[in-house]
Amino acid sequence: MGIIRSGFQFITGTFFGVYLAQNYNVPNIRKLADSGISIAKHIEETYRKPKKRRDDDE
């Protein structure tokens, strides 16, 4: 019974997602994630602490 129930939920969710994507202006999640990652990398590079020099490297 568990396989049938989970399969039905998966298929229903898939059809609902397809319906939403076709009939509404749904944002592209991949583009949002890529822009968020690039912003996070920029912030990290801007505010990263400089590396400390060791005495034994001299």
CHARMM internal coordinates of N, CA and C (Angstrom, degrees):
IC EDIT
DIST 1 N 1 CA 1.4526
DIST 1 CA 1 C 1.5222
ANGL 1 N 1 CA 1 C 110.99
DIST 1 C 2 N 1.3240
ANGL 1 CA 1 C 2 N 117.99
DIHE 1 N 1 CA 1 C 2 N -31.34
DIST 2 N 2 CA 1.4546
ANGL 1 C 2 N 2 CA 121.40
DIHE 1 CA 1 C 2 N 2 CA -177.69
DIST 2 CA 2 C 1.5149
ANGL 2 N 2 CA 2 C 112.59
DIHE 1 C 2 N 2 CA 2 C -67.63
DIST 2 C 3 N 1.3451
ANGL 2 CA 2 C 3 N 116.19
DIHE 2 N 2 CA 2 C 3 N -36.48
DIST 3 N 3 CA 1.4648
ANGL 2 C 3 N 3 CA 119.69
DIHE 2 CA 2 C 3 N 3 CA -179.69
DIST 3 CA 3 C 1.5246
ANGL 3 N 3 CA 3 C 110.11
DIHE 2 C 3 N 3 CA 3 C -68.43
DIST 3 C 4 N 1.3055
ANGL 3 CA 3 C 4 N 117.13
DIHE 3 N 3 CA 3 C 4 N -40.74
DIST 4 N 4 CA 1.4659
ANGL 3 C 4 N 4 CA 120.58
DIHE 3 CA 3 C 4 N 4 CA -179.91
DIST 4 CA 4 C 1.5261
ANGL 4 N 4 CA 4 C 110.38
DIHE 3 C 4 N 4 CA 4 C -65.78
DIST 4 C 5 N 1.3247
ANGL 4 CA 4 C 5 N 116.02
DIHE 4 N 4 CA 4 C 5 N -42.72
DIST 5 N 5 CA 1.4627
ANGL 4 C 5 N 5 CA 119.92
DIHE 4 CA 4 C 5 N 5 CA -179.12
DIST 5 CA 5 C 1.5269
ANGL 5 N 5 CA 5 C 111.09
DIHE 4 C 5 N 5 CA 5 C -65.18
DIST 5 C 6 N 1.3327
ANGL 5 CA 5 C 6 N 117.34
DIHE 5 N 5 CA 5 C 6 N -45.87
DIST 6 N 6 CA 1.4559
ANGL 5 C 6 N 6 CA 119.44
DIHE 5 CA 5 C 6 N 6 CA -178.75
DIST 6 CA 6 C 1.5285
ANGL 6 N 6 CA 6 C 110.65
DIHE 5 C 6 N 6 CA 6 C -69.67
DIST 6 C 7 N 1.3164
ANGL 6 CA 6 C 7 N 117.92
DIHE 6 N 6 CA 6 C 7 N -35.25
DIST 7 N 7 CA 1.4621
ANGL 6 C 7 N 7 CA 120.56
DIHE 6 CA 6 C 7 N 7 CA 176.58
DIST 7 CA 7 C 1.5187
ANGL 7 N 7 CA 7 C 111.49
DIHE 6 C 7 N 7 CA 7 C -64.77
DIST 7 C 8 N 1.3295
ANGL 7 CA 7 C 8 N 116.57
DIHE 7 N 7 CA 7 C 8 N -41.22
DIST 8 N 8 CA 1.4624
ANGL 7 C 8 N 8 CA 120.75
DIHE 7 CA 7 C 8 N 8 CA 178.24
DIST 8 CA 8 C 1.5250
ANGL 8 N 8 CA 8 C 110.61
DIHE 7 C 8 N 8 CA 8 C -64.20
DIST 8 C 9 N 1.3189
ANGL 8 CA 8 C 9 N 117.63
DIHE 8 N 8 CA 8 C 9 N -41.41
DIST 9 N 9 CA 1.4617
ANGL 8 C 9 N 9 CA 120.94
DIHE 8 CA 8 C 9 N 9 CA 179.12
DIST 9 CA 9 C 1.5204
ANGL 9 N 9 CA 9 C 110.79
DIHE 8 C 9 N 9 CA 9 C -65.72
DIST 9 C 10 N 1.3270
ANGL 9 CA 9 C 10 N 117.71
DIHE 9 N 9 CA 9 C 10 N -39.54
DIST 10 N 10 CA 1.4583
ANGL 9 C 10 N 10 CA 121.05
DIHE 9 CA 9 C 10 N 10 CA 179.17
DIST 10 CA 10 C 1.5244
ANGL 10 N 10 CA 10 C 110.86
DIHE 9 C 10 N 10 CA 10 C -64.74
DIST 10 C 11 N 1.3136
ANGL 10 CA 10 C 11 N 117.40
DIHE 10 N 10 CA 10 C 11 N -46.10
DIST 11 N 11 CA 1.4708
ANGL 10 C 11 N 11 CA 121.36
DIHE 10 CA 10 C 11 N 11 CA -179.36
DIST 11 CA 11 C 1.5216
ANGL 11 N 11 CA 11 C 110.60
DIHE 10 C 11 N 11 CA 11 C -65.66
DIST 11 C 12 N 1.3276
ANGL 11 CA 11 C 12 N 117.33
DIHE 11 N 11 CA 11 C 12 N -42.30
DIST 12 N 12 CA 1.4625
ANGL 11 C 12 N 12 CA 120.95
DIHE 11 CA 11 C 12 N 12 CA 178.26
DIST 12 CA 12 C 1.5256
ANGL 12 N 12 CA 12 C 110.73
DIHE 11 C 12 N 12 CA 12 C -62.22
DIST 12 C 13 N 1.3213
ANGL 12 CA 12 C 13 N 117.56
DIHE 12 N 12 CA 12 C 13 N -43.33
DIST 13 N 13 CA 1.4589
ANGL 12 C 13 N 13 CA 120.83
DIHE 12 CA 12 C 13 N 13 CA 178.45
DIST 13 CA 13 C 1.5204
ANGL 13 N 13 CA 13 C 112.37
DIHE 12 C 13 N 13 CA 13 C -64.94
DIST 13 C 14 N 1.3211
ANGL 13 CA 13 C 14 N 116.36
DIHE 13 N 13 CA 13 C 14 N -37.01
DIST 14 N 14 CA 1.4577
ANGL 13 C 14 N 14 CA 120.36
DIHE 13 CA 13 C 14 N 14 CA 178.16
DIST 14 CA 14 C 1.5151
ANGL 14 N 14 CA 14 C 110.95
DIHE 13 C 14 N 14 CA 14 C -65.09
DIST 14 C 15 N 1.3189
ANGL 14 CA 14 C 15 N 117.25
DIHE 14 N 14 CA 14 C 15 N -47.05
DIST 15 N 15 CA 1.4630
ANGL 14 C 15 N 15 CA 120.69
DIHE 14 CA 14 C 15 N 15 CA 179.46
DIST 15 CA 15 C 1.5260
ANGL 15 N 15 CA 15 C 111.21
DIHE 14 C 15 N 15 CA 15 C -63.78
DIST 15 C 16 N 1.3142
ANGL 15 CA 15 C 16 N 116.68
DIHE 15 N 15 CA 15 C 16 N -39.40
DIST 16 N 16 CA 1.4609
ANGL 15 C 16 N 16 CA 120.36
DIHE 15 CA 15 C 16 N 16 CA 178.35
DIST 16 CA 16 C 1.5270
ANGL 16 N 16 CA 16 C 110.68
DIHE 15 C 16 N 16 CA 16 C -64.88
DIST 16 C 17 N 1.3257
ANGL 16 CA 16 C 17 N 117.62
DIHE 16 N 16 CA 16 C 17 N -41.02
DIST 17 N 17 CA 1.4598
ANGL 16 C 17 N 17 CA 121.48
DIHE 16 CA 16 C 17 N 17 CA 177.90
DIST 17 CA 17 C 1.5165
ANGL 17 N 17 CA 17 C 112.24
DIHE 16 C 17 N 17 CA 17 C -64.77
DIST 17 C 18 N 1.3218
ANGL 17 CA 17 C 18 N 117.20
DIHE 17 N 17 CA 17 C 18 N -40.58
DIST 18 N 18 CA 1.4636
ANGL 17 C 18 N 18 CA 121.27
DIHE 17 CA 17 C 18 N 18 CA 177.45
DIST 18 CA 18 C 1.5199
ANGL 18 N 18 CA 18 C 110.04
DIHE 17 C 18 N 18 CA 18 C -64.00
DIST 18 C 19 N 1.3287
ANGL 18 CA 18 C 19 N 117.01
DIHE 18 N 18 CA 18 C 19 N -43.06
DIST 19 N 19 CA 1.4637
ANGL 18 C 19 N 19 CA 121.42
DIHE 18 CA 18 C 19 N 19 CA 178.45
DIST 19 CA 19 C 1.5288
ANGL 19 N 19 CA 19 C 110.96
DIHE 18 C 19 N 19 CA 19 C -59.82
DIST 19 C 20 N 1.3337
ANGL 19 CA 19 C 20 N 116.17
DIHE 19 N 19 CA 19 C 20 N -46.47
DIST 20 N 20 CA 1.4695
ANGL 19 C 20 N 20 CA 119.52
DIHE 19 CA 19 C 20 N 20 CA 179.80
DIST 20 CA 20 C 1.5273
ANGL 20 N 20 CA 20 C 111.66
DIHE 19 C 20 N 20 CA 20 C -63.23
DIST 20 C 21 N 1.3215
ANGL 20 CA 20 C 21 N 116.72
DIHE 20 N 20 CA 20 C 21 N -42.54
DIST 21 N 21 CA 1.4598
ANGL 20 C 21 N 21 CA 120.24
DIHE 20 CA 20 C 21 N 21 CA -177.55
DIST 21 CA 21 C 1.5269
ANGL 21 N 21 CA 21 C 111.57
DIHE 20 C 21 N 21 CA 21 C -66.09
DIST 21 C 22 N 1.3180
ANGL 21 CA 21 C 22 N 117.66
DIHE 21 N 21 CA 21 C 22 N -33.05
DIST 22 N 22 CA 1.4556
ANGL 21 C 22 N 22 CA 120.60
DIHE 21 CA 21 C 22 N 22 CA -178.14
DIST 22 CA 22 C 1.5264
ANGL 22 N 22 CA 22 C 112.66
DIHE 21 C 22 N 22 CA 22 C -81.29
DIST 22 C 23 N 1.3235
ANGL 22 CA 22 C 23 N 117.57
DIHE 22 N 22 CA 22 C 23 N -31.31
DIST 23 N 23 CA 1.4580
ANGL 22 C 23 N 23 CA 120.21
DIHE 22 CA 22 C 23 N 23 CA -171.51
DIST 23 CA 23 C 1.5286
ANGL 23 N 23 CA 23 C 114.96
DIHE 22 C 23 N 23 CA 23 C -105.88
DIST 23 C 24 N 1.3207
ANGL 23 CA 23 C 24 N 117.88
DIHE 23 N 23 CA 23 C 24 N -10.34
DIST 24 N 24 CA 1.4547
ANGL 23 C 24 N 24 CA 120.61
DIHE 23 CA 23 C 24 N 24 CA -178.37
DIST 24 CA 24 C 1.5202
ANGL 24 N 24 CA 24 C 109.41
DIHE 23 C 24 N 24 CA 24 C -131.32
DIST 24 C 25 N 1.3233
ANGL 24 CA 24 C 25 N 115.99
DIHE 24 N 24 CA 24 C 25 N 159.01
DIST 25 N 25 CA 1.4572
ANGL 24 C 25 N 25 CA 121.63
DIHE 24 CA 24 C 25 N 25 CA -179.91
DIST 25 CA 25 C 1.5284
ANGL 25 N 25 CA 25 C 108.87
DIHE 24 C 25 N 25 CA 25 C -83.79
DIST 25 C 26 N 1.3240
ANGL 25 CA 25 C 26 N 115.93
DIHE 25 N 25 CA 25 C 26 N 86.31
DIST 26 N 26 CA 1.4576
ANGL 25 C 26 N 26 CA 122.52
DIHE 25 CA 25 C 26 N 26 CA -178.32
DIST 26 CA 26 C 1.5315
ANGL 26 N 26 CA 26 C 108.21
DIHE 25 C 26 N 26 CA 26 C -91.39
DIST 26 C 27 N 1.3324
ANGL 26 CA 26 C 27 N 118.99
DIHE 26 N 26 CA 26 C 27 N 129.96
DIST 27 N 27 CA 1.4753
ANGL 26 C 27 N 27 CA 120.13
DIHE 26 CA 26 C 27 N 27 CA -178.84
DIST 27 CA 27 C 1.5261
ANGL 27 N 27 CA 27 C 110.97
DIHE 26 C 27 N 27 CA 27 C -68.14
DIST 27 C 28 N 1.3197
ANGL 27 CA 27 C 28 N 115.00
DIHE 27 N 27 CA 27 C 28 N 152.83
DIST 28 N 28 CA 1.4595
ANGL 27 C 28 N 28 CA 121.35
DIHE 27 CA 27 C 28 N 28 CA 178.20
DIST 28 CA 28 C 1.5301
ANGL 28 N 28 CA 28 C 108.05
DIHE 27 C 28 N 28 CA 28 C -79.32
DIST 28 C 29 N 1.3179
ANGL 28 CA 28 C 29 N 116.30
DIHE 28 N 28 CA 28 C 29 N 112.31
DIST 29 N 29 CA 1.4563
ANGL 28 C 29 N 29 CA 121.89
DIHE 28 CA 28 C 29 N 29 CA -174.81
DIST 29 CA 29 C 1.5270
ANGL 29 N 29 CA 29 C 111.18
DIHE 28 C 29 N 29 CA 29 C -66.40
DIST 29 C 30 N 1.3208
ANGL 29 CA 29 C 30 N 117.54
DIHE 29 N 29 CA 29 C 30 N -35.56
DIST 30 N 30 CA 1.4674
ANGL 29 C 30 N 30 CA 120.55
DIHE 29 CA 29 C 30 N 30 CA -179.56
DIST 30 CA 30 C 1.5255
ANGL 30 N 30 CA 30 C 110.87
DIHE 29 C 30 N 30 CA 30 C -62.44
DIST 30 C 31 N 1.3370
ANGL 30 CA 30 C 31 N 117.24
DIHE 30 N 30 CA 30 C 31 N -42.47
DIST 31 N 31 CA 1.4654
ANGL 30 C 31 N 31 CA 120.28
DIHE 30 CA 30 C 31 N 31 CA 178.72
DIST 31 CA 31 C 1.5240
ANGL 31 N 31 CA 31 C 110.98
DIHE 30 C 31 N 31 CA 31 C -65.86
DIST 31 C 32 N 1.3267
ANGL 31 CA 31 C 32 N 117.05
DIHE 31 N 31 CA 31 C 32 N -40.17
DIST 32 N 32 CA 1.4631
ANGL 31 C 32 N 32 CA 120.43
DIHE 31 CA 31 C 32 N 32 CA 177.95
DIST 32 CA 32 C 1.5227
ANGL 32 N 32 CA 32 C 110.96
DIHE 31 C 32 N 32 CA 32 C -63.37
DIST 32 C 33 N 1.3265
ANGL 32 CA 32 C 33 N 117.38
DIHE 32 N 32 CA 32 C 33 N -42.70
DIST 33 N 33 CA 1.4614
ANGL 32 C 33 N 33 CA 121.09
DIHE 32 CA 32 C 33 N 33 CA -179.98
DIST 33 CA 33 C 1.5246
ANGL 33 N 33 CA 33 C 110.85
DIHE 32 C 33 N 33 CA 33 C -66.08
DIST 33 C 34 N 1.3278
ANGL 33 CA 33 C 34 N 117.20
DIHE 33 N 33 CA 33 C 34 N -42.75
DIST 34 N 34 CA 1.4617
ANGL 33 C 34 N 34 CA 120.47
DIHE 33 CA 33 C 34 N 34 CA 179.76
DIST 34 CA 34 C 1.5324
ANGL 34 N 34 CA 34 C 111.48
DIHE 33 C 34 N 34 CA 34 C -63.34
DIST 34 C 35 N 1.3272
ANGL 34 CA 34 C 35 N 116.76
DIHE 34 N 34 CA 34 C 35 N -41.53
DIST 35 N 35 CA 1.4660
ANGL 34 C 35 N 35 CA 118.95
DIHE 34 CA 34 C 35 N 35 CA 179.09
DIST 35 CA 35 C 1.5292
ANGL 35 N 35 CA 35 C 110.65
DIHE 34 C 35 N 35 CA 35 C -68.34
DIST 35 C 36 N 1.3158
ANGL 35 CA 35 C 36 N 117.55
DIHE 35 N 35 CA 35 C 36 N -36.75
DIST 36 N 36 CA 1.4666
ANGL 35 C 36 N 36 CA 120.53
DIHE 35 CA 35 C 36 N 36 CA 177.21
DIST 36 CA 36 C 1.5180
ANGL 36 N 36 CA 36 C 112.21
DIHE 35 C 36 N 36 CA 36 C -64.86
DIST 36 C 37 N 1.3357
ANGL 36 CA 36 C 37 N 116.42
DIHE 36 N 36 CA 36 C 37 N -40.03
DIST 37 N 37 CA 1.4638
ANGL 36 C 37 N 37 CA 120.34
DIHE 36 CA 36 C 37 N 37 CA 178.59
DIST 37 CA 37 C 1.5186
ANGL 37 N 37 CA 37 C 110.93
DIHE 36 C 37 N 37 CA 37 C -66.76
DIST 37 C 38 N 1.3333
ANGL 37 CA 37 C 38 N 116.85
DIHE 37 N 37 CA 37 C 38 N -41.14
DIST 38 N 38 CA 1.4670
ANGL 37 C 38 N 38 CA 118.99
DIHE 37 CA 37 C 38 N 38 CA 179.88
DIST 38 CA 38 C 1.5314
ANGL 38 N 38 CA 38 C 111.00
DIHE 37 C 38 N 38 CA 38 C -66.59
DIST 38 C 39 N 1.3197
ANGL 38 CA 38 C 39 N 117.67
DIHE 38 N 38 CA 38 C 39 N -37.76
DIST 39 N 39 CA 1.4638
ANGL 38 C 39 N 39 CA 120.47
DIHE 38 CA 38 C 39 N 39 CA 177.06
DIST 39 CA 39 C 1.5331
ANGL 39 N 39 CA 39 C 110.33
DIHE 38 C 39 N 39 CA 39 C -65.42
DIST 39 C 40 N 1.3316
ANGL 39 CA 39 C 40 N 117.01
DIHE 39 N 39 CA 39 C 40 N -41.82
DIST 40 N 40 CA 1.4613
ANGL 39 C 40 N 40 CA 120.68
DIHE 39 CA 39 C 40 N 40 CA 179.07
DIST 40 CA 40 C 1.5295
ANGL 40 N 40 CA 40 C 111.10
DIHE 39 C 40 N 40 CA 40 C -63.67
DIST 40 C 41 N 1.3291
ANGL 40 CA 40 C 41 N 117.70
DIHE 40 N 40 CA 40 C 41 N -40.52
DIST 41 N 41 CA 1.4714
ANGL 40 C 41 N 41 CA 120.56
DIHE 40 CA 40 C 41 N 41 CA 177.43
DIST 41 CA 41 C 1.5188
ANGL 41 N 41 CA 41 C 111.03
DIHE 40 C 41 N 41 CA 41 C -63.77
DIST 41 C 42 N 1.3253
ANGL 41 CA 41 C 42 N 116.79
DIHE 41 N 41 CA 41 C 42 N -41.54
DIST 42 N 42 CA 1.4670
ANGL 41 C 42 N 42 CA 120.61
DIHE 41 CA 41 C 42 N 42 CA 179.20
DIST 42 CA 42 C 1.5301
ANGL 42 N 42 CA 42 C 110.85
DIHE 41 C 42 N 42 CA 42 C -62.63
DIST 42 C 43 N 1.3209
ANGL 42 CA 42 C 43 N 117.16
DIHE 42 N 42 CA 42 C 43 N -44.23
DIST 43 N 43 CA 1.4618
ANGL 42 C 43 N 43 CA 121.06
DIHE 42 CA 42 C 43 N 43 CA 179.62
DIST 43 CA 43 C 1.5185
ANGL 43 N 43 CA 43 C 110.28
DIHE 42 C 43 N 43 CA 43 C -64.78
DIST 43 C 44 N 1.3332
ANGL 43 CA 43 C 44 N 116.84
DIHE 43 N 43 CA 43 C 44 N -40.95
DIST 44 N 44 CA 1.4646
ANGL 43 C 44 N 44 CA 119.94
DIHE 43 CA 43 C 44 N 44 CA 179.49
DIST 44 CA 44 C 1.5240
ANGL 44 N 44 CA 44 C 110.87
DIHE 43 C 44 N 44 CA 44 C -63.35
DIST 44 C 45 N 1.3233
ANGL 44 CA 44 C 45 N 117.86
DIHE 44 N 44 CA 44 C 45 N -44.07
DIST 45 N 45 CA 1.4587
ANGL 44 C 45 N 45 CA 120.63
DIHE 44 CA 44 C 45 N 45 CA -179.81
DIST 45 CA 45 C 1.5277
ANGL 45 N 45 CA 45 C 111.66
DIHE 44 C 45 N 45 CA 45 C -67.34
DIST 45 C 46 N 1.3209
ANGL 45 CA 45 C 46 N 117.04
DIHE 45 N 45 CA 45 C 46 N -33.62
DIST 46 N 46 CA 1.4597
ANGL 45 C 46 N 46 CA 120.63
DIHE 45 CA 45 C 46 N 46 CA -178.78
DIST 46 CA 46 C 1.5243
ANGL 46 N 46 CA 46 C 111.97
DIHE 45 C 46 N 46 CA 46 C -71.94
DIST 46 C 47 N 1.3161
ANGL 46 CA 46 C 47 N 118.55
DIHE 46 N 46 CA 46 C 47 N -41.90
DIST 47 N 47 CA 1.4588
ANGL 46 C 47 N 47 CA 121.95
DIHE 46 CA 46 C 47 N 47 CA -172.06
DIST 47 CA 47 C 1.5227
ANGL 47 N 47 CA 47 C 114.00
DIHE 46 C 47 N 47 CA 47 C -106.33
DIST 47 C 48 N 1.3191
ANGL 47 CA 47 C 48 N 118.22
DIHE 47 N 47 CA 47 C 48 N 11.93
DIST 48 N 48 CA 1.4665
ANGL 47 C 48 N 48 CA 121.07
DIHE 47 CA 47 C 48 N 48 CA 179.90
DIST 48 CA 48 C 1.5252
ANGL 48 N 48 CA 48 C 109.58
DIHE 47 C 48 N 48 CA 48 C -69.80
DIST 48 C 49 N 1.3259
ANGL 48 CA 48 C 49 N 116.51
DIHE 48 N 48 CA 48 C 49 N 139.93
DIST 49 N 49 CA 1.4554
ANGL 48 C 49 N 49 CA 120.56
DIHE 48 CA 48 C 49 N 49 CA 176.92
DIST 49 CA 49 C 1.5218
ANGL 49 N 49 CA 49 C 108.55
DIHE 48 C 49 N 49 CA 49 C -71.60
DIST 49 C 50 N 1.3185
ANGL 49 CA 49 C 50 N 116.76
DIHE 49 N 49 CA 49 C 50 N 143.87
DIST 50 N 50 CA 1.4700
ANGL 49 C 50 N 50 CA 118.63
DIHE 49 CA 49 C 50 N 50 CA 177.24
DIST 50 CA 50 C 1.5248
ANGL 50 N 50 CA 50 C 110.17
DIHE 49 C 50 N 50 CA 50 C -68.67
DIST 50 C 51 N 1.3313
ANGL 50 CA 50 C 51 N 115.44
DIHE 50 N 50 CA 50 C 51 N 150.15
DIST 51 N 51 CA 1.4573
ANGL 50 C 51 N 51 CA 120.05
DIHE 50 CA 50 C 51 N 51 CA 179.23
DIST 51 CA 51 C 1.5145
ANGL 51 N 51 CA 51 C 109.92
DIHE 50 C 51 N 51 CA 51 C -70.87
DIST 51 C 52 N 1.3341
ANGL 51 CA 51 C 52 N 115.98
DIHE 51 N 51 CA 51 C 52 N 141.59
DIST 52 N 52 CA 1.4602
ANGL 51 C 52 N 52 CA 120.99
DIHE 51 CA 51 C 52 N 52 CA 178.83
DIST 52 CA 52 C 1.5215
ANGL 52 N 52 CA 52 C 108.79
DIHE 51 C 52 N 52 CA 52 C -81.18
DIST 52 C 53 N 1.3197
ANGL 52 CA 52 C 53 N 115.19
DIHE 52 N 52 CA 52 C 53 N 141.44
DIST 53 N 53 CA 1.4690
ANGL 52 C 53 N 53 CA 120.11
DIHE 52 CA 52 C 53 N 53 CA 176.65
DIST 53 CA 53 C 1.5209
ANGL 53 N 53 CA 53 C 108.94
DIHE 52 C 53 N 53 CA 53 C -86.38
DIST 53 C 54 N 1.2965
ANGL 53 CA 53 C 54 N 116.33
DIHE 53 N 53 CA 53 C 54 N 136.77
DIST 54 N 54 CA 1.4661
ANGL 53 C 54 N 54 CA 120.93
DIHE 53 CA 53 C 54 N 54 CA 177.36
DIST 54 CA 54 C 1.5315
ANGL 54 N 54 CA 54 C 109.87
DIHE 53 C 54 N 54 CA 54 C -89.02
DIST 54 C 55 N 1.3031
ANGL 54 CA 54 C 55 N 115.56
DIHE 54 N 54 CA 54 C 55 N 155.18
DIST 55 N 55 CA 1.4603
ANGL 54 C 55 N 55 CA 120.13
DIHE 54 CA 54 C 55 N 55 CA 178.70
DIST 55 CA 55 C 1.5145
ANGL 55 N 55 CA 55 C 111.60
DIHE 54 C 55 N 55 CA 55 C -70.90
DIST 55 C 56 N 1.3435
ANGL 55 CA 55 C 56 N 116.95
DIHE 55 N 55 CA 55 C 56 N -30.78
DIST 56 N 56 CA 1.4636
ANGL 55 C 56 N 56 CA 119.53
DIHE 55 CA 55 C 56 N 56 CA -176.69
DIST 56 CA 56 C 1.5233
ANGL 56 N 56 CA 56 C 112.25
DIHE 55 C 56 N 56 CA 56 C -79.39
DIST 56 C 57 N 1.3272
ANGL 56 CA 56 C 57 N 119.50
DIHE 56 N 56 CA 56 C 57 N -8.24
DIST 57 N 57 CA 1.4604
ANGL 56 C 57 N 57 CA 122.03
DIHE 56 CA 56 C 57 N 57 CA 177.97
DIST 57 CA 57 C 1.5244
ANGL 57 N 57 CA 57 C 111.49
DIHE 56 C 57 N 57 CA 57 C -80.56
DIST 57 C 58 N 1.3018
ANGL 57 CA 57 C 58 N 118.45
DIHE 57 N 57 CA 57 C 58 N -17.88
DIST 58 N 58 CA 1.4645
ANGL 57 C 58 N 58 CA 121.68
DIHE 57 CA 57 C 58 N 58 CA -175.76
DIST 58 CA 58 C 1.4724
ANGL 58 N 58 CA 58 C 113.82
DIHE 57 C 58 N 58 CA 58 C -75.76
END
COOR INIT
IC SEED 1 N 1 CA 1 C
IC BUILD
